[in-house]
Amino acid sequence: MKNIAKPKGFELAAQAKLLLREVLKLTSKGPKKYRFSLFQKMETLALDILQDIYEANNSYVAGSVRGGFSLNG
């Protein structure tokens, strides 16, 4: 059986980065009349997704969430 290399870092964040990269690539090639309305909203949402993932990952600390809430029940 082949050894499959595990992805480096946080897989969900890596996928969100790929999403952001694709959104930025697609929106940069679009017509200018949409660039500051629809495309700006798409870019903002993709950035918000990535930011929320990092904030959620940083708030998880060894089985608990900052602020005293327990994930065990």
Distance bins in CASP14 RR format, pairs under 12 A and 6 or more apart:
PFRMAT RR
TARGET T0000
AUTHOR 0000-0000-0000
RMODE 2
METHOD distances of the structure
MODEL  1
6 14 0 0 0 0 0 1 0 0 0 0 0
7 13 0 0 0 0 0 1 0 0 0 0 0
7 14 1 0 0 1 0 0 0 0 0 0 0
7 15 0 0 0 0 1 0 0 0 0 0 0
7 17 0 0 0 0 0 1 0 0 0 0 0
7 18 0 0 0 0 0 1 0 0 0 0 0
8 14 1 0 0 1 0 0 0 0 0 0 0
8 17 0 0 0 0 0 1 0 0 0 0 0
9 15 0 0 0 0 0 1 0 0 0 0 0
9 17 0 0 0 0 0 1 0 0 0 0 0
9 54 0 0 0 0 0 1 0 0 0 0 0
9 57 0 0 0 0 0 1 0 0 0 0 0
10 16 0 0 0 0 1 0 0 0 0 0 0
10 17 0 0 0 0 1 0 0 0 0 0 0
10 50 0 0 0 0 0 1 0 0 0 0 0
10 53 1 0 0 1 0 0 0 0 0 0 0
10 54 0 0 0 0 1 0 0 0 0 0 0
10 56 0 0 0 0 0 1 0 0 0 0 0
10 57 1 0 1 0 0 0 0 0 0 0 0
10 58 0 0 0 0 0 1 0 0 0 0 0
10 60 0 0 0 0 0 1 0 0 0 0 0
11 17 0 0 0 0 0 1 0 0 0 0 0
11 18 0 0 0 0 0 1 0 0 0 0 0
11 53 0 0 0 0 0 1 0 0 0 0 0
11 57 0 0 0 0 0 1 0 0 0 0 0
12 18 0 0 0 0 0 1 0 0 0 0 0
12 19 0 0 0 0 0 1 0 0 0 0 0
12 49 0 0 0 0 1 0 0 0 0 0 0
12 50 0 0 0 0 1 0 0 0 0 0 0
12 52 0 0 0 0 0 1 0 0 0 0 0
12 53 1 0 1 0 0 0 0 0 0 0 0
12 54 0 0 0 0 1 0 0 0 0 0 0
12 56 0 0 0 0 1 0 0 0 0 0 0
12 57 1 0 0 1 0 0 0 0 0 0 0
13 19 0 0 0 0 0 1 0 0 0 0 0
13 20 0 0 0 0 0 1 0 0 0 0 0
13 49 0 0 0 0 1 0 0 0 0 0 0
13 50 1 0 0 1 0 0 0 0 0 0 0
13 51 0 0 0 0 0 1 0 0 0 0 0
13 52 0 0 0 0 0 1 0 0 0 0 0
13 53 1 0 1 0 0 0 0 0 0 0 0
13 54 1 0 0 1 0 0 0 0 0 0 0
13 55 0 0 0 0 0 1 0 0 0 0 0
13 56 0 0 0 0 1 0 0 0 0 0 0
13 57 1 0 0 1 0 0 0 0 0 0 0
13 58 0 0 0 0 0 1 0 0 0 0 0
14 20 0 0 0 0 0 1 0 0 0 0 0
14 21 0 0 0 0 0 1 0 0 0 0 0
14 50 0 0 0 0 0 1 0 0 0 0 0
14 53 0 0 0 0 1 0 0 0 0 0 0
14 54 0 0 0 0 0 1 0 0 0 0 0
14 57 0 0 0 0 0 1 0 0 0 0 0
15 21 0 0 0 0 0 1 0 0 0 0 0
15 22 0 0 0 0 0 1 0 0 0 0 0
15 46 0 0 0 0 0 1 0 0 0 0 0
15 49 0 0 0 0 1 0 0 0 0 0 0
15 50 0 0 0 0 1 0 0 0 0 0 0
15 53 0 0 0 0 1 0 0 0 0 0 0
16 22 0 0 0 0 0 1 0 0 0 0 0
16 23 0 0 0 0 0 1 0 0 0 0 0
16 45 0 0 0 0 0 1 0 0 0 0 0
16 46 1 0 0 1 0 0 0 0 0 0 0
16 47 0 0 0 0 1 0 0 0 0 0 0
16 48 0 0 0 0 0 1 0 0 0 0 0
16 49 1 0 1 0 0 0 0 0 0 0 0
16 50 1 0 1 0 0 0 0 0 0 0 0
16 51 0 0 0 0 1 0 0 0 0 0 0
16 52 0 0 0 0 1 0 0 0 0 0 0
16 53 1 0 1 0 0 0 0 0 0 0 0
16 54 0 0 0 0 1 0 0 0 0 0 0
16 56 0 0 0 0 0 1 0 0 0 0 0
16 57 0 0 0 0 0 1 0 0 0 0 0
17 23 0 0 0 0 0 1 0 0 0 0 0
17 24 0 0 0 0 0 1 0 0 0 0 0
17 46 0 0 0 0 1 0 0 0 0 0 0
17 47 0 0 0 0 0 1 0 0 0 0 0
17 49 0 0 0 0 0 1 0 0 0 0 0
17 50 1 0 0 1 0 0 0 0 0 0 0
17 51 0 0 0 0 0 1 0 0 0 0 0
17 53 0 0 0 0 1 0 0 0 0 0 0
17 54 0 0 0 0 0 1 0 0 0 0 0
18 24 0 0 0 0 0 1 0 0 0 0 0
18 25 0 0 0 0 0 1 0 0 0 0 0
18 46 0 0 0 0 0 1 0 0 0 0 0
18 49 0 0 0 0 0 1 0 0 0 0 0
18 50 0 0 0 0 0 1 0 0 0 0 0
19 25 0 0 0 0 0 1 0 0 0 0 0
19 26 0 0 0 0 0 1 0 0 0 0 0
19 42 0 0 0 0 0 1 0 0 0 0 0
19 43 0 0 0 0 0 1 0 0 0 0 0
19 45 0 0 0 0 1 0 0 0 0 0 0
19 46 1 0 1 0 0 0 0 0 0 0 0
19 47 0 0 0 0 0 1 0 0 0 0 0
19 48 0 0 0 0 0 1 0 0 0 0 0
19 49 1 0 0 1 0 0 0 0 0 0 0
19 50 1 0 0 1 0 0 0 0 0 0 0
19 53 0 0 0 0 0 1 0 0 0 0 0
20 26 0 0 0 0 0 1 0 0 0 0 0
20 27 0 0 0 0 0 1 0 0 0 0 0
20 42 0 0 0 0 0 1 0 0 0 0 0
20 43 0 0 0 0 1 0 0 0 0 0 0
20 44 0 0 0 0 0 1 0 0 0 0 0
20 45 0 0 0 0 1 0 0 0 0 0 0
20 46 1 0 1 0 0 0 0 0 0 0 0
20 47 1 0 0 1 0 0 0 0 0 0 0
20 48 0 0 0 0 0 1 0 0 0 0 0
20 49 1 0 0 1 0 0 0 0 0 0 0
20 50 1 0 1 0 0 0 0 0 0 0 0
20 51 0 0 0 0 0 1 0 0 0 0 0
20 53 0 0 0 0 0 1 0 0 0 0 0
20 54 0 0 0 0 0 1 0 0 0 0 0
21 27 0 0 0 0 0 1 0 0 0 0 0
21 28 0 0 0 0 0 1 0 0 0 0 0
21 43 0 0 0 0 0 1 0 0 0 0 0
21 46 0 0 0 0 1 0 0 0 0 0 0
21 47 0 0 0 0 0 1 0 0 0 0 0
21 50 0 0 0 0 0 1 0 0 0 0 0
22 28 0 0 0 0 0 1 0 0 0 0 0
22 29 0 0 0 0 0 1 0 0 0 0 0
22 42 0 0 0 0 0 1 0 0 0 0 0
22 43 0 0 0 0 0 1 0 0 0 0 0
22 46 0 0 0 0 1 0 0 0 0 0 0
23 29 0 0 0 0 0 1 0 0 0 0 0
23 30 0 0 0 0 0 1 0 0 0 0 0
23 38 0 0 0 0 0 1 0 0 0 0 0
23 39 0 0 0 0 1 0 0 0 0 0 0
23 40 0 0 0 0 0 1 0 0 0 0 0
23 41 0 0 0 0 0 1 0 0 0 0 0
23 42 1 0 1 0 0 0 0 0 0 0 0
23 43 1 0 0 1 0 0 0 0 0 0 0
23 44 0 0 0 0 1 0 0 0 0 0 0
23 45 0 0 0 0 1 0 0 0 0 0 0
23 46 1 0 1 0 0 0 0 0 0 0 0
23 47 0 0 0 0 1 0 0 0 0 0 0
23 48 0 0 0 0 0 1 0 0 0 0 0
23 49 0 0 0 0 1 0 0 0 0 0 0
23 50 0 0 0 0 0 1 0 0 0 0 0
24 30 0 0 0 0 0 1 0 0 0 0 0
24 35 0 0 0 0 0 1 0 0 0 0 0
24 39 0 0 0 0 1 0 0 0 0 0 0
24 40 0 0 0 0 0 1 0 0 0 0 0
24 42 0 0 0 0 1 0 0 0 0 0 0
24 43 1 0 0 1 0 0 0 0 0 0 0
24 44 0 0 0 0 0 1 0 0 0 0 0
24 46 1 0 0 1 0 0 0 0 0 0 0
24 47 0 0 0 0 1 0 0 0 0 0 0
24 50 0 0 0 0 0 1 0 0 0 0 0
25 39 0 0 0 0 0 1 0 0 0 0 0
25 42 0 0 0 0 0 1 0 0 0 0 0
25 43 0 0 0 0 0 1 0 0 0 0 0
25 46 0 0 0 0 0 1 0 0 0 0 0
26 34 0 0 0 0 0 1 0 0 0 0 0
26 35 0 0 0 0 0 1 0 0 0 0 0
26 38 0 0 0 0 0 1 0 0 0 0 0
26 39 0 0 0 0 1 0 0 0 0 0 0
26 42 0 0 0 0 1 0 0 0 0 0 0
26 43 0 0 0 0 1 0 0 0 0 0 0
26 46 0 0 0 0 0 1 0 0 0 0 0
27 34 0 0 0 0 1 0 0 0 0 0 0
27 35 1 0 0 1 0 0 0 0 0 0 0
27 36 0 0 0 0 0 1 0 0 0 0 0
27 37 0 0 0 0 0 1 0 0 0 0 0
27 38 0 0 0 0 1 0 0 0 0 0 0
27 39 1 1 0 0 0 0 0 0 0 0 0
27 40 0 0 0 0 1 0 0 0 0 0 0
27 41 0 0 0 0 1 0 0 0 0 0 0
27 42 1 0 1 0 0 0 0 0 0 0 0
27 43 1 0 1 0 0 0 0 0 0 0 0
27 44 0 0 0 0 0 1 0 0 0 0 0
27 45 0 0 0 0 0 1 0 0 0 0 0
27 46 0 0 0 0 1 0 0 0 0 0 0
27 47 0 0 0 0 0 1 0 0 0 0 0
28 34 0 0 0 0 0 1 0 0 0 0 0
28 35 0 0 0 0 1 0 0 0 0 0 0
28 39 0 0 0 0 1 0 0 0 0 0 0
28 40 0 0 0 0 0 1 0 0 0 0 0
28 42 0 0 0 0 0 1 0 0 0 0 0
28 43 0 0 0 0 1 0 0 0 0 0 0
29 35 0 0 0 0 1 0 0 0 0 0 0
29 39 0 0 0 0 1 0 0 0 0 0 0
30 36 0 0 0 0 0 1 0 0 0 0 0
30 37 0 0 0 0 0 1 0 0 0 0 0
30 38 0 0 0 0 1 0 0 0 0 0 0
30 39 1 0 0 1 0 0 0 0 0 0 0
30 40 0 0 0 0 0 1 0 0 0 0 0
30 42 0 0 0 0 0 1 0 0 0 0 0
30 43 0 0 0 0 0 1 0 0 0 0 0
31 37 0 0 0 0 0 1 0 0 0 0 0
31 38 0 0 0 0 1 0 0 0 0 0 0
31 39 0 0 0 0 1 0 0 0 0 0 0
32 38 0 0 0 0 0 1 0 0 0 0 0
32 39 0 0 0 0 1 0 0 0 0 0 0
32 40 0 0 0 0 0 1 0 0 0 0 0
33 39 0 0 0 0 1 0 0 0 0 0 0
34 40 0 0 0 0 1 0 0 0 0 0 0
34 41 0 0 0 0 1 0 0 0 0 0 0
34 42 0 0 0 0 1 0 0 0 0 0 0
34 43 0 0 0 0 0 1 0 0 0 0 0
35 41 0 0 0 0 0 1 0 0 0 0 0
35 42 0 0 0 0 0 1 0 0 0 0 0
35 43 0 0 0 0 1 0 0 0 0 0 0
36 42 0 0 0 0 0 1 0 0 0 0 0
36 43 0 0 0 0 0 1 0 0 0 0 0
36 44 0 0 0 0 0 1 0 0 0 0 0
37 43 0 0 0 0 0 1 0 0 0 0 0
37 44 0 0 0 0 0 1 0 0 0 0 0
38 44 0 0 0 0 0 1 0 0 0 0 0
38 45 0 0 0 0 0 1 0 0 0 0 0
39 45 0 0 0 0 0 1 0 0 0 0 0
39 46 0 0 0 0 0 1 0 0 0 0 0
40 46 0 0 0 0 0 1 0 0 0 0 0
40 47 0 0 0 0 0 1 0 0 0 0 0
41 47 0 0 0 0 0 1 0 0 0 0 0
41 48 0 0 0 0 0 1 0 0 0 0 0
42 48 0 0 0 0 0 1 0 0 0 0 0
42 49 0 0 0 0 0 1 0 0 0 0 0
43 49 0 0 0 0 0 1 0 0 0 0 0
43 50 0 0 0 0 0 1 0 0 0 0 0
44 50 0 0 0 0 0 1 0 0 0 0 0
44 51 0 0 0 0 0 1 0 0 0 0 0
45 51 0 0 0 0 0 1 0 0 0 0 0
45 52 0 0 0 0 0 1 0 0 0 0 0
46 52 0 0 0 0 0 1 0 0 0 0 0
46 53 0 0 0 0 0 1 0 0 0 0 0
47 53 0 0 0 0 0 1 0 0 0 0 0
47 54 0 0 0 0 0 1 0 0 0 0 0
48 54 0 0 0 0 0 1 0 0 0 0 0
48 55 0 0 0 0 0 1 0 0 0 0 0
49 55 0 0 0 0 0 1 0 0 0 0 0
49 56 0 0 0 0 0 1 0 0 0 0 0
50 56 0 0 0 0 0 1 0 0 0 0 0
50 57 0 0 0 0 0 1 0 0 0 0 0
51 57 0 0 0 0 0 1 0 0 0 0 0
51 58 0 0 0 0 0 1 0 0 0 0 0
52 58 0 0 0 0 0 1 0 0 0 0 0
52 59 0 0 0 0 0 1 0 0 0 0 0
53 59 0 0 0 0 0 1 0 0 0 0 0
53 60 0 0 0 0 0 1 0 0 0 0 0
54 60 0 0 0 0 0 1 0 0 0 0 0
55 65 0 0 0 0 0 1 0 0 0 0 0
55 66 0 0 0 0 0 1 0 0 0 0 0
56 65 0 0 0 0 1 0 0 0 0 0 0
56 66 0 0 0 0 0 1 0 0 0 0 0
57 65 0 0 0 0 0 1 0 0 0 0 0
58 65 0 0 0 0 0 1 0 0 0 0 0
58 66 0 0 0 0 1 0 0 0 0 0 0
59 65 1 0 1 0 0 0 0 0 0 0 0
59 66 1 0 1 0 0 0 0 0 0 0 0
59 67 0 0 0 0 1 0 0 0 0 0 0
59 68 0 0 0 0 0 1 0 0 0 0 0
59 69 0 0 0 0 1 0 0 0 0 0 0
59 71 0 0 0 0 0 1 0 0 0 0 0
60 66 0 0 0 0 1 0 0 0 0 0 0
60 67 0 0 0 0 0 1 0 0 0 0 0
60 69 0 0 0 0 0 1 0 0 0 0 0
60 70 0 0 0 0 0 1 0 0 0 0 0
60 71 1 0 0 1 0 0 0 0 0 0 0
61 67 0 0 0 0 1 0 0 0 0 0 0
61 68 0 0 0 0 1 0 0 0 0 0 0
61 69 0 0 0 0 0 1 0 0 0 0 0
61 70 0 0 0 0 0 1 0 0 0 0 0
61 71 0 0 0 0 0 1 0 0 0 0 0
62 70 0 0 0 0 0 1 0 0 0 0 0
62 71 0 0 0 0 1 0 0 0 0 0 0
62 72 0 0 0 0 0 1 0 0 0 0 0
63 69 0 0 0 0 0 1 0 0 0 0 0
63 70 1 0 0 1 0 0 0 0 0 0 0
63 71 1 0 1 0 0 0 0 0 0 0 0
63 72 1 0 0 1 0 0 0 0 0 0 0
63 73 0 0 0 0 0 1 0 0 0 0 0
64 70 1 0 1 0 0 0 0 0 0 0 0
64 71 1 0 0 1 0 0 0 0 0 0 0
64 72 0 0 0 0 1 0 0 0 0 0 0
64 73 0 0 0 0 0 1 0 0 0 0 0
65 71 1 0 0 1 0 0 0 0 0 0 0
65 72 0 0 0 0 0 1 0 0 0 0 0
65 73 0 0 0 0 0 1 0 0 0 0 0
END
